[in-house]
């Protein structure tokens, strides 16, 4: 039996009205899910204010209300707890409710603009192959050992995180690797979690529709490292100038990784081909199946993390050589006509630049590079012209198309992208709103040895238009189109 007072442990309380020694059934921050003897946490969100639904929650049987402002008309028999920050309280209460599962598992958080999914997913794969029971909380999927669940957010809400961590502990999971987004940090979803380690990948232009400016975006990421305990490790990419910023106030043991600068974990790219990379990591040479400079950084972070978690160096190197790319991250196929099609999640200017520069560093120059790219609706508009400029500058041909337009007009999004194309590259560009038609046109334009990059959606198997999700898979689409053209 769990009491209200049990879940309030470590929560900063401002005022309590009623009895905290009452038994509770479940916690909810959505009033629609509240049932008899549940606790309702009123959250002030971007779309609505949970305080407006306190009476609804009470009518549905809530026995306790957690809020930032106690209603004027309190109901007898219901406990009201006032806190200064409901989101923070929810996170701590969720951890308490599920028995603080993060303390019984080695939880490692991965944050940064690019690379979070690849690093967390490949760490999951590597540790699984090493014989451990492993958990994963990522954009692509949630794994509890070998059991898979569908992911809905990069960093789930606090209740969902702790629910899965609790399930992991029950299943004997020893390590869990988790993507930590700036939204998740800002909305206090990771409060109350005990992290064994934190990884910083890089920082570039993203989510400025949510954060006021780049400084706020950076500082939010930094708070994750500020909150790491002294028993944890913090490992950062020192080739990114923001890496040093992340470590300024952390209590954790600090480590660095880099390709260019001096670091605790250093790598050198000896060969870079479409079939993989030949790397030297801390004087150990290995061949890996992943491609490009950005993956060299990802692999270096994986190596460092495995080392800091105590795995044997030789075993780690052997396992790294067998790792394959994550779905939608530089995922490629070569058609019978020897056309290479690459699908990548690159949806920020920096990520797109990295992928295009990687392709250009491998191609001989005789092949055409045809890029199909769009930008999401209801998201940071300032990156649209930048992404178009990068695509046009680094490709032979570019087709601007629809991504996930959401509530916006896809043609308007494309026009905002086109505005960023330098005059000297404008003739290279073409705009086709229908994404399937855009990919089909790219396939028809391509000749033997040419390369098609389809950027922006990666692993996603849907397209979101006017509030509806339609089935759409870039990799499946280009595979079918290239097969059909080869018949």
Legacy VTK file of the C-alpha trace (Angstrom):
# vtk DataFile Version 3.0
C-alpha trace
ASCII
DATASET POLYDATA
POINTS 487 float
0.000 0.000 0.000
1.400 3.393 -1.058
0.396 6.521 0.853
0.359 10.120 -0.375
3.228 10.944 1.987
5.351 8.114 0.479
5.324 9.658 -2.987
6.040 13.153 -1.607
9.508 12.152 -0.340
12.061 14.774 -1.513
9.308 16.977 -3.017
9.495 20.605 -1.805
6.086 21.341 -0.298
4.578 24.818 0.086
1.241 23.949 1.675
-0.808 20.861 2.528
-4.560 20.786 3.041
-5.866 17.433 4.249
-4.367 14.072 5.198
-1.186 12.699 3.555
-1.567 9.294 5.261
-4.236 8.133 2.794
-3.638 5.215 0.426
-3.457 5.896 -3.300
-3.939 3.744 -6.378
-2.233 5.518 -9.313
-0.763 8.845 -10.512
-2.017 10.847 -13.500
-1.383 14.264 -15.040
-4.188 13.758 -17.585
-7.558 14.237 -15.878
-9.229 11.944 -18.444
-7.317 8.966 -17.021
-8.112 9.622 -13.361
-10.026 6.964 -11.429
-11.025 6.211 -7.841
-8.288 6.914 -5.243
-5.850 8.289 -7.845
-3.544 11.295 -7.501
-3.936 14.074 -10.078
-0.951 16.329 -10.765
-1.970 19.663 -12.337
0.683 20.676 -14.898
0.821 24.040 -16.637
1.557 22.924 -20.226
2.085 24.732 -23.521
-1.392 23.772 -24.767
-3.469 23.717 -21.580
-3.326 24.276 -17.830
-4.023 21.219 -15.682
-5.307 23.470 -12.896
-8.457 23.986 -14.984
-9.191 20.240 -14.692
-8.823 19.819 -10.922
-12.592 19.687 -10.356
-12.966 17.136 -13.178
-10.296 14.949 -11.533
-12.075 15.249 -8.168
-15.412 14.309 -9.747
-13.755 11.198 -11.226
-12.560 10.012 -7.821
-9.148 11.608 -7.226
-8.130 11.358 -3.582
-5.255 13.841 -3.787
-4.386 16.863 -5.924
-0.847 18.151 -6.504
-0.880 21.711 -7.791
0.915 25.051 -7.854
-2.203 26.857 -6.693
-4.797 25.331 -4.342
-8.379 25.989 -5.536
-10.547 28.356 -3.503
-13.209 25.690 -3.053
-11.532 22.639 -1.565
-13.537 19.420 -1.237
-13.731 17.592 2.078
-11.883 14.253 2.083
-9.510 15.231 -0.718
-5.875 16.094 0.049
-4.415 19.158 -1.691
-0.641 19.625 -1.892
0.792 22.905 -3.155
4.250 22.799 -4.781
6.285 25.473 -6.553
6.829 23.363 -9.714
4.326 20.635 -10.637
6.519 19.191 -13.407
9.429 18.737 -11.023
7.113 17.297 -8.376
5.643 14.844 -10.910
9.114 13.538 -11.791
10.138 12.978 -8.165
6.751 11.475 -7.278
6.885 9.138 -10.282
10.299 7.865 -9.164
8.999 7.343 -5.592
5.821 5.624 -6.785
7.789 3.064 -8.802
10.375 2.512 -6.045
13.154 4.683 -7.545
14.138 2.054 -10.148
16.980 4.157 -11.605
18.932 3.489 -8.399
18.903 -0.257 -9.159
20.176 0.022 -12.725
23.146 1.635 -14.455
21.354 4.427 -16.353
23.313 6.428 -18.950
21.790 9.521 -20.596
22.791 10.733 -24.063
22.138 14.374 -24.961
23.080 16.742 -27.788
21.592 17.818 -31.115
22.727 14.912 -33.288
23.798 11.351 -32.550
21.566 10.578 -29.545
19.624 7.761 -31.216
22.654 6.158 -32.851
24.760 6.188 -29.682
22.028 4.944 -27.323
20.798 2.271 -29.780
24.274 0.966 -30.602
25.223 0.888 -26.915
22.101 -1.215 -26.362
23.156 -3.548 -29.204
26.774 -3.775 -28.027
25.955 -4.553 -24.390
23.279 -7.057 -25.464
25.840 -8.858 -27.641
28.243 -8.794 -24.680
25.707 -10.945 -22.812
24.002 -8.397 -20.562
20.309 -7.713 -20.032
19.919 -4.167 -21.395
17.256 -1.466 -21.607
16.780 1.321 -24.164
14.687 4.511 -24.087
15.031 6.111 -27.524
13.238 8.035 -30.258
12.957 4.866 -32.341
11.837 2.323 -29.738
11.820 1.287 -26.094
13.473 -2.022 -25.190
13.181 -3.953 -21.930
15.695 -6.699 -22.565
14.438 -8.324 -25.789
10.883 -6.981 -25.333
10.072 -4.021 -27.598
7.602 -1.165 -27.095
6.694 1.695 -29.386
8.263 5.090 -28.591
6.192 8.281 -28.820
8.703 10.909 -27.629
12.505 11.247 -27.602
12.289 11.527 -23.799
8.975 10.135 -22.454
7.064 11.724 -19.559
8.287 10.983 -16.021
5.638 8.366 -15.256
6.406 6.458 -18.457
10.174 6.607 -17.859
9.872 5.222 -14.333
7.288 2.620 -15.371
9.686 1.178 -17.962
12.697 1.452 -15.635
10.692 -0.448 -13.012
9.893 -3.127 -15.575
13.595 -3.272 -16.487
14.609 -3.824 -12.858
12.018 -6.622 -12.549
13.420 -8.210 -15.746
16.983 -8.174 -14.396
18.241 -5.403 -16.684
21.668 -4.150 -15.611
22.293 -1.253 -18.036
19.876 1.217 -19.651
20.762 3.775 -22.326
18.436 6.740 -22.673
18.093 9.664 -25.062
17.742 12.899 -23.117
16.182 15.717 -25.167
16.250 19.439 -24.380
12.433 19.329 -24.102
12.706 16.496 -21.585
15.272 18.363 -19.477
13.369 21.669 -19.641
10.102 19.979 -18.646
11.877 18.283 -15.686
11.079 14.770 -16.994
14.491 13.486 -15.871
14.326 14.936 -12.327
14.456 12.273 -9.632
16.427 9.860 -11.839
19.814 8.534 -10.748
22.224 8.572 -13.689
25.422 6.517 -13.737
26.724 8.591 -16.638
25.981 11.308 -19.177
27.197 11.732 -22.771
27.261 15.022 -24.717
27.460 14.650 -28.520
27.337 18.136 -30.070
25.196 21.246 -30.257
23.838 22.957 -33.349
20.766 24.792 -34.614
17.575 22.997 -33.487
14.396 23.452 -31.422
14.590 27.258 -31.516
10.807 27.192 -31.958
10.694 25.923 -28.353
13.715 27.587 -26.749
14.036 31.371 -26.885
17.530 31.313 -28.384
20.631 29.151 -28.808
21.994 30.144 -25.380
18.852 28.895 -23.624
18.986 25.676 -25.675
22.633 25.155 -24.646
22.019 26.031 -20.990
19.092 23.605 -20.755
21.370 20.810 -21.998
23.958 21.910 -19.440
21.543 21.456 -16.517
21.560 17.713 -17.223
25.296 17.621 -16.441
24.899 20.074 -13.536
22.585 17.545 -11.857
24.760 14.443 -12.292
25.945 13.021 -8.942
29.637 12.845 -8.026
29.513 9.058 -8.469
28.623 9.466 -12.170
30.801 10.077 -15.218
30.304 12.896 -17.733
31.833 12.410 -21.169
31.752 15.169 -23.786
32.849 15.773 -27.358
35.713 18.248 -26.893
35.793 19.080 -30.629
32.509 20.914 -29.986
33.190 24.159 -28.093
30.033 23.562 -26.049
31.537 20.398 -24.586
33.586 22.441 -22.145
30.485 24.436 -21.151
28.632 21.225 -20.261
31.307 20.326 -17.694
31.603 23.733 -15.972
29.500 22.919 -12.909
29.178 19.155 -12.953
30.063 17.121 -9.860
30.607 14.024 -12.008
33.998 12.627 -13.051
34.782 14.261 -16.410
36.154 12.739 -19.614
36.513 13.920 -23.215
36.511 12.348 -26.671
37.623 13.903 -29.956
38.900 13.420 -33.495
40.750 16.740 -33.730
41.691 17.990 -30.264
43.503 16.442 -27.316
41.153 14.114 -25.407
40.978 11.120 -23.075
39.521 9.075 -25.924
40.994 9.939 -29.315
40.211 8.544 -32.774
41.676 8.938 -36.230
39.910 8.058 -39.487
42.316 6.019 -41.637
39.814 5.102 -44.392
36.293 6.322 -45.185
34.248 4.314 -47.711
30.615 3.463 -48.423
31.326 0.027 -46.956
32.621 1.423 -43.658
35.396 3.149 -41.732
38.895 2.129 -40.736
39.508 3.796 -37.361
42.331 4.048 -34.892
40.922 4.511 -31.377
43.478 5.044 -28.595
46.058 3.169 -30.736
43.701 0.266 -31.550
42.811 -0.167 -35.241
39.384 -1.514 -36.188
37.105 -1.718 -39.212
33.471 -0.720 -38.647
30.425 -0.907 -40.896
29.251 2.629 -40.151
30.122 5.519 -42.436
31.302 9.124 -42.083
32.978 11.511 -39.651
29.816 11.907 -37.574
29.710 8.147 -37.011
33.387 8.183 -36.015
32.332 10.536 -33.185
29.390 8.291 -32.302
31.614 5.205 -32.186
34.177 7.007 -30.072
31.470 7.937 -27.537
30.329 4.291 -27.520
33.890 3.039 -26.963
34.465 5.522 -24.117
31.162 4.658 -22.430
31.767 0.908 -22.628
35.245 1.451 -21.176
33.924 3.590 -18.315
31.265 0.968 -17.562
33.985 -1.655 -17.181
33.814 -3.751 -20.344
36.969 -5.432 -21.652
38.732 -3.334 -24.328
39.345 -6.177 -26.798
35.765 -7.415 -26.468
34.435 -3.882 -27.040
36.542 -3.464 -30.205
35.377 -6.843 -31.543
31.728 -6.009 -30.859
32.059 -2.528 -32.401
33.250 -4.094 -35.666
29.909 -5.940 -35.949
27.623 -2.939 -35.264
25.317 -1.845 -38.079
23.592 1.494 -38.649
20.340 2.250 -36.867
17.173 2.390 -39.004
16.982 5.712 -40.821
20.527 6.761 -39.883
22.648 6.626 -43.044
20.669 3.544 -44.042
21.511 2.671 -47.622
20.854 0.254 -50.451
22.436 -0.253 -53.881
20.053 -1.092 -56.738
20.714 -3.517 -59.603
21.496 -0.442 -61.693
24.181 0.482 -59.118
22.271 3.528 -57.879
22.989 4.140 -54.182
20.019 5.380 -52.142
20.655 6.712 -48.626
17.926 7.495 -46.080
18.916 9.676 -43.138
17.072 11.432 -40.316
19.120 14.627 -40.892
16.563 17.316 -40.012
18.865 20.078 -38.779
21.290 22.204 -40.829
24.305 20.667 -39.101
23.131 17.070 -39.531
22.338 17.630 -43.213
25.744 19.240 -43.762
27.469 16.305 -42.038
25.706 13.718 -44.193
26.292 15.583 -47.460
29.952 16.225 -46.639
30.387 12.551 -45.780
28.918 11.485 -49.125
31.050 14.025 -50.988
34.204 12.846 -49.208
33.578 9.303 -50.478
32.284 9.907 -54.013
34.761 10.293 -56.852
33.033 13.328 -58.322
31.863 11.572 -61.490
28.567 10.559 -59.892
25.633 12.901 -59.371
24.356 13.468 -55.830
20.592 14.036 -55.863
19.146 15.222 -52.538
15.461 15.019 -51.599
14.737 17.144 -48.530
11.939 18.971 -46.733
11.346 20.656 -43.367
8.739 19.864 -40.723
5.749 22.090 -40.096
4.961 23.731 -36.731
8.682 23.644 -35.909
11.643 26.049 -36.001
11.140 28.071 -39.213
14.561 29.718 -39.126
16.343 26.519 -40.143
14.367 26.137 -43.405
16.393 28.528 -45.612
19.630 27.275 -44.017
18.889 23.646 -44.823
17.949 24.544 -48.400
21.185 26.514 -48.838
23.274 23.601 -47.540
21.460 21.083 -49.749
21.843 23.236 -52.872
25.512 24.015 -52.193
26.582 20.422 -51.539
24.430 18.480 -54.059
24.367 18.081 -57.821
20.573 18.333 -57.845
18.063 19.079 -55.094
14.352 18.306 -54.878
12.522 20.240 -52.158
9.469 18.391 -50.920
7.064 17.912 -48.045
8.322 16.436 -44.746
5.729 16.346 -41.923
3.838 19.582 -42.704
1.533 19.025 -39.700
-0.874 22.013 -39.585
1.110 24.158 -42.049
0.719 24.486 -45.809
3.540 22.350 -47.323
3.920 24.724 -50.276
4.570 27.630 -47.889
7.265 25.593 -46.115
8.937 24.846 -49.460
8.801 28.540 -50.433
10.550 29.437 -47.163
13.225 26.866 -47.972
13.683 28.164 -51.527
14.343 31.664 -50.152
17.652 30.394 -48.767
19.046 29.018 -52.035
22.049 31.028 -53.283
21.456 32.475 -56.760
24.303 30.467 -58.304
22.684 27.192 -57.200
19.060 27.938 -58.014
19.146 26.053 -61.340
20.037 22.887 -59.426
16.745 22.923 -57.536
13.299 21.529 -58.183
10.207 21.598 -55.937
7.721 18.711 -55.806
5.299 18.863 -52.871
4.241 15.204 -52.962
7.029 13.294 -51.178
6.541 10.006 -53.038
6.572 11.821 -56.379
9.723 13.691 -55.330
11.494 10.411 -54.484
10.237 8.851 -57.733
11.596 11.802 -59.728
14.982 11.443 -58.023
15.030 7.740 -58.966
14.165 8.581 -62.579
16.890 11.253 -62.740
19.577 8.941 -61.350
21.963 6.972 -63.553
24.296 4.097 -62.673
26.746 5.033 -59.862
24.658 8.097 -58.888
23.686 8.700 -55.250
20.249 9.676 -53.922
19.984 11.117 -50.409
16.514 11.250 -48.864
16.816 13.390 -45.740
14.648 14.477 -42.841
12.373 11.612 -41.820
14.735 8.674 -41.424
13.144 5.910 -39.327
9.639 7.456 -39.354
6.978 5.284 -40.965
4.361 8.006 -41.314
3.741 11.459 -42.716
1.766 13.889 -40.550
-0.615 16.133 -42.531
-3.390 18.280 -41.003
-3.517 16.285 -37.776
-3.590 12.885 -39.505
-0.800 10.334 -39.826
-0.506 8.521 -43.141
1.709 5.484 -43.735
4.966 6.590 -45.348
8.394 5.006 -45.099
11.270 6.651 -47.025
13.411 3.508 -47.145
10.553 1.247 -48.223
9.394 3.816 -50.805
12.787 4.270 -52.478
13.421 0.492 -52.402
10.140 -0.195 -54.211
10.629 2.622 -56.720
14.170 1.593 -57.648
13.065 -2.062 -57.988
10.161 -1.025 -60.226
12.427 1.131 -62.419
14.908 -1.740 -62.842
12.299 -4.147 -64.255
LINES 1 488
487 0 1 2 3 4 5 6 7 8 9 10 11 12 13 14 15 16 17 18 19 20 21 22 23 24 25 26 27 28 29 30 31 32 33 34 35 36 37 38 39 40 41 42 43 44 45 46 47 48 49 50 51 52 53 54 55 56 57 58 59 60 61 62 63 64 65 66 67 68 69 70 71 72 73 74 75 76 77 78 79 80 81 82 83 84 85 86 87 88 89 90 91 92 93 94 95 96 97 98 99 100 101 102 103 104 105 106 107 108 109 110 111 112 113 114 115 116 117 118 119 120 121 122 123 124 125 126 127 128 129 130 131 132 133 134 135 136 137 138 139 140 141 142 143 144 145 146 147 148 149 150 151 152 153 154 155 156 157 158 159 160 161 162 163 164 165 166 167 168 169 170 171 172 173 174 175 176 177 178 179 180 181 182 183 184 185 186 187 188 189 190 191 192 193 194 195 196 197 198 199 200 201 202 203 204 205 206 207 208 209 210 211 212 213 214 215 216 217 218 219 220 221 222 223 224 225 226 227 228 229 230 231 232 233 234 235 236 237 238 239 240 241 242 243 244 245 246 247 248 249 250 251 252 253 254 255 256 257 258 259 260 261 262 263 264 265 266 267 268 269 270 271 272 273 274 275 276 277 278 279 280 281 282 283 284 285 286 287 288 289 290 291 292 293 294 295 296 297 298 299 300 301 302 303 304 305 306 307 308 309 310 311 312 313 314 315 316 317 318 319 320 321 322 323 324 325 326 327 328 329 330 331 332 333 334 335 336 337 338 339 340 341 342 343 344 345 346 347 348 349 350 351 352 353 354 355 356 357 358 359 360 361 362 363 364 365 366 367 368 369 370 371 372 373 374 375 376 377 378 379 380 381 382 383 384 385 386 387 388 389 390 391 392 393 394 395 396 397 398 399 400 401 402 403 404 405 406 407 408 409 410 411 412 413 414 415 416 417 418 419 420 421 422 423 424 425 426 427 428 429 430 431 432 433 434 435 436 437 438 439 440 441 442 443 444 445 446 447 448 449 450 451 452 453 454 455 456 457 458 459 460 461 462 463 464 465 466 467 468 469 470 471 472 473 474 475 476 477 478 479 480 481 482 483 484 485 486
